[in-house]
Amino acid sequence: MTTTVDTPTMRALIGGKGDDWALEQAPLPDQLGALRIQVHAAGMNRADLYALEGSYTANSQEEDGPFTAGMEIAGIVERGSLLAPDLPVGTRVMGITTGGFADYALGHPRLMVPIPENLSFEEAATLPVGLITEHDALVTQAGFTERETVLIVGGTSSIGMVGIQLAKALGAGKVIATTTSTAKRGALTDAGADVTIDTSSEDLVEAVLAATDGAGADVVLDHVGGEQFGSLPNATAIGGRIVSIGRLAGPATNLDLDTVAFRRQKLIGTTFSIRTRAELGEVVAALSDRVLPAVADGKITPRLDSVYPVDHASEAAQKLRENGAIGKIALSFADAHTGAAPAPAPVANFFGTIRQIGYVVRDLEASMQGFINAGIGPWFYLKGVRPGDFTYHGQPSDMVMDVAVANSGDIQIELITPVNDAPSMYKDFLDGGHEGVQHIAYWAEDYQGLYDRALAAGFTVGQEGRIGGEDGRFAYLATEHHPGTVIEISDLGGSKAFIFGLIKMAADNWDGSNPIQEIDANLIGGDPEAAAKLMAEFG
């Protein structure tokens, strides 16, 4: 008898099959290390239309063919991740992703942030792309400072509306915004623009110069491109910065480079389609200081034009194509999640049981004495340990360290002092002003399996090497879950398991005598003679 197991499915808008998205059933997404989000609303962007047309490829869309559309979501964490302990199951989140036009989507932990309590899912879905695009362009790329004049070209686009509010919230002296529709001019004022320009009836350069006493704008965020872009240097101040964000009117223009040179201006291009997840993570992290608090305080508010059910996505897309929206159009997936919200739950122990707590200290002997005074010992002290095949962030390093180990019950305590200036995470820890717990360690008989799972979950290796022979490998993962403290995974192969067993046995039977025993560093290297000598000492 054959038993079949139904694969859970969801609704998803699939692109790459024609001129429009197809609403189909698709498997629930699953990826180790990623958050899984119940999508309640998703923002619609121009890039979604470009992807549908085949002129835009998201950086994670590796091949041509059918794909789940959508890049901007708001919802609830349905499954947590070890990499996001601050976003447990049940947390309302918003962020950028791929495959967002679906009932469920995966969220990289660094690309999701909590939704402020004052926002609905539909409102939250209008913000992530606009916030990261405009903040990156205005602050990171253009180097905006308070009191500068900012010109937003294409201000009634969904991200342009965010840009107006962002510039005001960050202290712009004056914000000028453009539109091609007299009817939309009021929306620019409502968003906070000090000066509005209708470029269908006004000369952009003349209007900007009139609004700035002839000086021009200090920073220009352009969402339009095309022929009009060529006039922007004349509307920009000496030393001003022009950032090309969007090209709604096309990618080509005629530009007078003399004006750019004589006015010492900077032309900056930006896009997110080819940035790595690590780079995108840095962009999202940059929002935490001033931008997300401004959203929570109501200084930056969503500009939600309309909400469409997912089965009316084609109508929403047509409205966006026709420039009929003022602000962002959102798709709703809320009808798929009418039950109780996921309840917070602990993330399963990914690495196993903590076996060691590692301290990095400056005075190893004083540290040993402190633990001895607390009844922990005996200590086995190894000087001049040089791990084999040691690398620091992928580069060979001739790191040498002194090490001391002892057990307290089943937990091993390790003390480490680097004794040379070769690069290592131990040296980084001390150079950063830390001293104390630097790592917690997990020991594995299937080291390679645990190593592979950790990398698949999104962890990266900061340093690695081997101790105790070819099988005694170890790796320190670069991801910090507590400031300065990282995870080590260690192979119990080689002589390491044997040595660790003897150390625990010594602690179990310790009577307080001979609290520090110096042993041969060659033992850690798997030297048979040194191991036999230690075995003889233990009888």
C-alpha positions in Angstrom: 0.0 0.0 0.0 1.4 3.4 -1.0 0.7 6.4 1.3 0.7 9.8 -0.3 1.4 13.0 1.6 -0.2 16.2 0.4 2.3 19.0 -0.1 1.0 22.2 1.5 0.3 24.9 -1.1 -0.6 28.5 -1.3 -1.8 31.1 -3.8 0.9 32.9 -5.7 1.1 35.3 -8.6 3.4 33.7 -11.1 5.2 35.8 -13.8 7.1 34.6 -16.8 4.1 32.9 -18.4 2.7 35.7 -20.5 1.7 39.3 -20.4 0.1 39.1 -17.0 0.6 37.3 -13.7 -1.1 33.9 -13.3 -2.7 33.2 -9.9 -1.8 29.6 -9.2 -1.3 27.2 -6.4 2.4 26.8 -5.4 4.3 24.9 -2.7 4.9 26.8 0.6 8.4 28.3 0.4 11.0 26.7 2.7 14.6 27.6 3.3 16.8 26.9 6.3 17.7 30.0 8.2 15.0 32.2 6.6 11.9 33.6 8.3 8.6 32.4 6.8 6.1 35.2 6.7 2.3 35.1 6.5 1.9 37.8 3.9 -1.1 40.0 4.7 -0.3 42.7 2.2 2.2 43.4 -0.5 3.2 46.6 -2.2 3.2 46.9 -6.0 6.3 48.6 -7.6 7.3 49.6 -11.1 10.0 47.0 -10.9 7.3 44.3 -10.6 5.9 45.5 -13.9 9.4 45.5 -15.4 10.0 42.0 -14.2 6.7 40.9 -15.8 7.9 42.5 -19.1 11.3 40.8 -18.8 13.3 44.0 -18.5 14.2 43.6 -14.8 15.6 40.6 -13.0 15.8 40.5 -9.2 19.2 39.6 -7.9 18.0 36.3 -6.6 16.1 35.3 -9.8 18.9 33.3 -11.4 17.2 31.9 -14.4 14.6 32.9 -17.0 11.2 31.3 -16.7 8.3 31.3 -14.3 8.8 33.1 -11.0 6.8 34.2 -8.0 6.4 38.0 -8.3 6.6 40.6 -5.6 9.4 42.3 -3.6 7.7 44.2 -0.7 5.6 42.6 2.0 4.0 43.1 5.4 2.8 40.2 7.5 3.4 38.0 10.5 6.3 35.7 11.3 4.9 32.2 10.9 8.3 30.4 11.4 11.3 31.9 13.1 15.0 31.8 12.5 18.1 31.4 14.6 19.5 34.3 12.8 16.6 36.6 14.0 16.1 36.0 17.7 14.5 39.5 17.9 11.8 38.5 15.4 10.1 35.6 17.0 7.0 33.8 15.7 4.0 36.1 15.9 5.9 39.3 15.2 4.4 41.8 12.7 7.1 42.6 10.2 7.6 44.4 6.9 10.5 44.3 4.5 11.9 43.4 1.1 12.1 40.0 -0.4 11.5 38.0 -3.6 8.3 36.0 -4.2 6.2 38.4 -2.1 3.0 38.2 -4.1 1.9 35.0 -2.3 0.1 33.9 0.9 3.5 33.1 2.3 7.0 34.4 1.6 10.5 33.9 2.9 12.2 36.8 4.6 15.9 37.1 5.1 16.4 38.1 8.8 18.4 41.2 7.9 15.8 42.4 5.5 12.8 42.4 7.8 11.9 44.9 10.5 9.1 45.2 13.0 5.9 47.1 11.9 5.2 50.1 14.1 2.0 49.6 16.2 0.4 52.6 14.5 0.4 51.0 11.0 -1.9 48.4 9.4 -0.5 45.7 7.2 -1.7 47.5 4.1 0.0 50.8 5.2 3.2 49.0 6.2 3.4 47.3 2.8 3.8 50.7 1.2 7.0 51.7 3.0 10.0 49.3 2.8 11.1 49.9 -0.8 10.5 53.6 -0.5 12.4 53.9 2.8 15.5 52.0 1.8 15.6 53.5 -1.7 15.2 57.1 -0.6 17.4 56.9 2.5 20.2 55.1 0.6 20.0 57.7 -2.2 19.7 60.8 0.0 22.0 59.9 2.9 24.4 57.2 1.9 24.9 58.1 -1.7 24.4 61.9 -1.7 25.7 62.6 1.8 22.8 64.8 2.7 23.2 67.1 5.7 20.6 69.2 7.6 19.4 72.5 6.2 20.2 71.5 2.6 17.7 72.0 -0.2 16.4 68.8 -1.7 14.7 68.5 -5.1 12.5 65.4 -5.6 11.8 64.8 -9.4 8.8 62.6 -9.8 7.4 63.4 -6.4 4.0 61.7 -6.8 5.6 58.3 -7.5 5.2 56.0 -4.5 8.8 56.3 -3.5 8.9 60.0 -4.3 6.2 60.6 -1.7 8.4 58.8 0.8 11.4 60.9 -0.3 9.6 64.2 0.4 8.7 63.1 4.0 12.1 61.6 4.6 13.9 64.8 3.6 11.7 66.8 5.9 12.1 64.4 8.8 15.9 64.5 8.5 15.9 68.3 8.6 16.0 69.6 5.0 15.9 73.3 4.8 13.6 73.2 1.8 12.0 70.4 -0.2 11.0 71.0 -3.8 8.9 68.3 -5.6 7.7 67.9 -9.2 4.7 66.4 -10.9 3.4 66.3 -14.4 -0.2 66.6 -13.2 -1.9 69.7 -11.8 -4.4 67.5 -10.1 -1.6 65.8 -8.1 0.1 68.9 -7.0 -1.9 69.0 -3.7 -0.6 65.6 -2.8 3.0 66.9 -2.9 2.0 69.7 -0.5 0.2 67.2 1.8 3.4 65.1 1.9 5.4 68.1 3.1 6.8 69.7 0.0 7.6 73.4 0.5 7.5 74.2 -3.2 5.7 72.2 -6.0 6.4 72.4 -9.7 4.1 71.1 -12.5 6.6 70.4 -15.2 3.8 70.0 -17.8 3.3 73.8 -17.6 6.4 75.2 -15.9 10.1 75.2 -16.7 11.8 73.0 -14.1 15.1 74.9 -14.0 13.5 78.4 -13.8 11.2 77.2 -11.1 13.9 75.7 -9.0 16.2 78.7 -9.3 13.4 81.0 -8.4 12.7 78.9 -5.3 16.4 78.9 -4.2 17.3 82.5 -4.9 19.3 81.3 -7.9 21.5 78.8 -6.0 19.8 75.6 -7.1 19.1 72.4 -5.1 21.9 70.8 -3.0 20.6 67.3 -3.6 18.4 66.0 -6.4 16.7 62.7 -6.3 15.5 61.9 -9.8 12.9 59.2 -10.4 12.1 60.1 -14.0 15.3 60.2 -16.2 14.8 60.7 -19.9 15.3 64.0 -21.7 14.5 66.0 -18.5 17.5 64.6 -16.7 19.8 66.6 -19.0 18.5 69.8 -17.5 19.1 68.9 -13.9 22.7 70.2 -13.6 21.4 73.7 -14.3 18.9 73.3 -11.4 21.6 72.0 -9.1 23.8 74.0 -6.8 27.6 74.3 -7.0 28.9 71.2 -5.4 25.4 69.6 -5.6 24.7 65.9 -6.0 22.3 64.4 -8.5 21.2 60.8 -7.8 19.5 58.8 -10.6 17.0 56.4 -9.0 14.3 55.7 -11.6 14.0 56.1 -15.4 10.3 56.2 -16.0 10.9 58.5 -19.1 13.7 56.3 -20.4 17.4 55.7 -19.8 18.9 58.1 -22.4 19.5 61.8 -22.1 21.7 64.6 -23.5 23.9 66.0 -20.8 26.2 69.1 -20.8 29.3 67.9 -19.0 30.7 71.3 -18.9 28.0 72.4 -16.5 28.7 69.4 -14.3 32.4 70.1 -14.3 32.3 73.8 -13.8 29.8 73.5 -11.0 31.7 70.6 -9.4 28.7 68.4 -9.2 28.4 64.7 -8.6 26.3 62.4 -10.7 25.4 59.2 -8.8 23.6 56.1 -10.1 21.9 53.6 -7.8 19.9 50.4 -8.0 19.1 47.4 -5.8 18.7 44.7 -8.5 22.4 43.7 -8.4 23.2 44.2 -4.7 24.0 41.2 -2.6 21.9 40.3 0.5 24.7 41.5 2.7 24.7 44.9 1.0 20.9 45.1 1.2 21.2 44.2 4.9 23.4 47.2 5.5 20.9 49.4 3.7 18.1 48.1 5.9 20.2 48.4 9.1 20.8 52.1 8.3 17.1 52.8 8.8 17.2 51.9 12.5 18.7 55.1 13.8 16.4 57.9 12.6 14.1 56.6 9.9 12.1 53.8 11.6 11.6 56.0 14.7 10.3 58.8 12.4 7.7 56.3 11.0 6.7 55.2 14.5 6.3 58.9 15.5 4.2 59.7 12.5 6.7 62.0 10.9 6.7 59.7 7.9 3.3 58.3 7.0 2.2 55.8 4.4 0.8 57.1 1.2 -1.6 54.3 0.3 -3.5 54.9 -2.9 -5.7 51.7 -3.0 -5.9 48.1 -2.0 -6.8 45.3 -4.4 -7.6 41.7 -3.6 -4.9 39.4 -5.1 -7.4 38.0 -7.7 -7.7 41.6 -9.1 -3.9 42.1 -9.4 -4.2 42.7 -13.2 -6.4 45.7 -12.5 -3.9 47.1 -10.0 -1.1 46.7 -12.5 -3.0 48.5 -15.1 -3.6 51.4 -12.8 0.1 51.6 -12.1 1.0 51.5 -15.8 -1.4 54.4 -16.5 0.2 56.5 -13.7 -3.3 56.6 -12.0 -2.0 56.1 -8.5 -1.0 58.8 -6.0 1.2 56.8 -3.6 1.4 53.0 -3.4 -1.0 50.3 -4.6 -1.2 47.3 -2.3 -2.4 43.7 -2.9 -4.2 42.0 0.0 -3.7 38.4 1.0 -5.4 38.8 4.3 -8.3 36.4 3.4 -5.8 33.5 3.6 -5.1 34.2 7.2 -8.4 34.5 9.0 -7.5 32.3 11.9 -5.6 33.1 15.0 -2.2 34.7 14.5 0.8 32.3 15.0 1.8 32.2 18.7 5.3 32.9 19.8 7.3 29.7 20.1 11.0 28.9 20.8 13.2 28.1 17.9 14.4 24.5 18.0 18.0 24.0 19.2 19.9 24.1 16.0 23.4 23.2 17.2 22.7 20.8 20.0 23.9 21.2 23.6 26.4 23.8 24.7 29.5 22.0 25.8 32.0 24.8 26.4 32.1 28.4 27.4 35.2 30.2 26.1 36.8 33.3 27.6 39.4 35.4 25.9 41.5 37.2 28.5 44.7 39.2 28.8 46.2 37.6 31.9 45.5 33.8 31.6 47.2 32.8 34.9 45.2 35.4 36.9 42.0 34.2 35.3 42.8 30.6 36.2 43.4 31.6 39.8 40.0 33.4 39.9 38.2 30.2 38.8 40.3 28.1 41.2 39.1 30.4 44.0 35.6 29.5 43.0 36.3 25.8 43.2 36.7 25.1 39.5 39.8 23.0 38.5 42.2 21.4 37.9 43.4 23.5 35.0 45.3 22.0 32.1 47.6 24.7 30.7 49.0 24.6 27.2 51.5 27.2 26.0 52.2 28.1 22.4 49.3 26.3 20.7 49.5 26.8 17.0 46.3 25.4 15.2 46.8 23.7 11.9 45.5 25.2 8.7 44.3 28.2 10.6 42.5 30.9 8.5 41.0 34.2 9.5 38.1 35.3 7.2 39.5 33.0 4.6 43.1 34.2 4.8 45.9 32.1 6.3 47.1 33.4 9.7 50.0 32.2 11.8 48.1 32.7 15.1 49.6 31.3 18.3 47.8 31.2 21.6 48.0 30.0 25.2 45.1 27.9 26.3 43.8 26.6 29.6 40.8 24.3 30.1 38.9 22.8 33.1 35.5 21.4 33.7 32.6 22.5 35.9 30.3 19.5 35.7 29.5 18.8 32.1 30.5 22.3 30.9 34.1 22.9 29.9 35.6 26.3 30.6 38.2 27.5 28.2 40.6 30.4 28.7 42.5 31.8 25.7 45.2 34.5 25.3 46.6 35.2 21.9 50.4 35.6 22.2 51.2 37.2 18.8 49.7 39.9 16.6 48.5 37.5 13.9 44.9 38.2 12.9 42.3 36.2 14.8 38.8 36.7 16.3 40.5 36.5 19.7 42.7 39.5 18.9 39.6 41.3 17.5 37.8 40.7 20.8 40.6 42.2 22.9 41.2 45.0 20.5 37.5 45.9 20.7 37.9 46.5 24.4 36.3 43.2 25.5 37.5 40.6 28.0 35.4 37.7 29.1 33.0 35.3 27.3 34.0 35.3 23.6 32.3 32.2 22.5 30.0 29.3 23.3 31.0 26.0 21.8 29.1 23.0 20.4 30.9 19.7 19.9 29.9 17.4 17.0 30.8 13.9 15.9 29.3 14.7 12.5 31.2 18.0 12.3 30.9 18.3 8.5 27.1 17.9 8.6 26.8 20.6 11.3 29.2 22.9 9.4 27.2 22.5 6.2 23.9 23.2 8.0 25.3 26.3 9.6 26.4 27.8 6.3 23.1 26.9 4.6 21.3 28.7 7.4 23.2 31.9 6.6 26.0 31.8 9.1 29.5 32.8 7.9 32.9 31.6 9.1 35.1 34.1 10.9 38.0 31.7 11.6 38.7 28.0 11.4 41.5 25.5 11.7 42.2 22.1 13.3 43.5 20.9 16.7 44.2 17.3 17.6 45.0 15.9 14.1 43.3 16.0 10.8 39.9 15.3 12.3 40.0 17.8 15.1 38.5 20.7 13.1 36.9 23.8 14.6 35.1 26.9 13.2 34.0 30.2 14.8 30.9 31.6 13.1 31.1 35.3 12.5 27.4 36.1 13.3 27.1 37.6 16.8 24.0 36.9 18.9 25.3 38.9 21.8 27.8 41.8 21.4 31.2 40.3 21.0 30.1 36.7 21.6 30.1 34.1 18.8 29.4 30.4 18.3 32.2 27.8 17.9 31.5 24.4 16.4 34.2 21.7 17.1 34.9 18.3 15.7 35.5 15.6 18.4 37.8 13.7 16.0 41.5 13.2 16.5 42.9 13.3 20.0 40.4 16.0 21.2 37.6 13.7 22.4 40.2 11.7 24.4 41.7 14.8 26.0 38.4 16.3 26.8 37.3 13.1 28.5 40.4 13.1 30.7 39.9 16.7 31.7 36.3 16.0 32.8 37.4 12.9 34.7 40.0 15.0 36.5 37.4 17.6 37.5 35.0 15.0 38.8 37.7 13.7 41.2 39.6 16.8 42.0 40.5 17.3 45.7 41.9 20.8 45.3 45.5 19.8 44.9 47.8 20.5 42.0 45.3 23.1 40.6 47.3 24.0 37.5 49.0 21.4 35.4 51.1 22.4 32.4 50.9 19.9 29.6 52.7 19.6 26.3 51.2 21.6 23.4 52.2 18.8 21.1 49.4 16.8 22.7 46.9 19.1 21.0 48.7 18.4 17.8 47.9 14.7 18.2 51.5 13.6 19.1 51.2 9.9 20.2 54.1 10.1 22.6 52.6 13.2 24.4 49.2 11.5 24.6 50.7 8.4 26.1 52.5 10.5 28.7 49.3 12.2 29.7 47.5 8.9 29.9 50.2 7.6 32.2 49.7 10.6 34.5 46.0 9.7 34.9 46.9 6.1 35.5 
